[in-house]
Amino acid sequence: MGLVNKYYDLALAGDAMAAKHYEKLTVKADACIGCGLCDDRCPFHTAQSARMKEIAAYFAK
């Protein structure tokens, strides 16, 4: 999910190409089932399951 996060962060920073790159991904944020296993494993201590919902909503616009 690294690229999902990367393209989201770039899009928020104003990179117009980020959304186009995101759309080309074979696995996107909406694939997250919200189990939370990644939350405990995230080396950045980020609630990834919540972030995936946020990213999926952002790119669904």
RAZIGI-V844585 format. One record per pair of residues at least 4 apart in sequence whose C-alpha atoms are under 6 Angstrom apart, sorted by the first residue. I is the first residue (numbers start at 1). J is the second residue. D is the distance in Angstrom with one decimal. If there is no record, write none. Layout:
i->I j->J d->D
i->I j->J d->D
This chain:
i->3 j->7 d->6.0
i->7 j->11 d->6.0
i->7 j->18 d->5.0
i->7 j->22 d->6.0
i->10 j->15 d->5.4
i->10 j->18 d->6.0
i->11 j->15 d->4.9
i->11 j->18 d->5.3
i->29 j->52 d->4.9
i->29 j->56 d->5.1
i->30 j->56 d->5.3
i->34 j->49 d->5.1
i->36 j->49 d->5.6
i->38 j->42 d->5.9
i->39 j->47 d->4.9
i->39 j->48 d->5.4
i->48 j->52 d->6.0
i->52 j->56 d->6.0
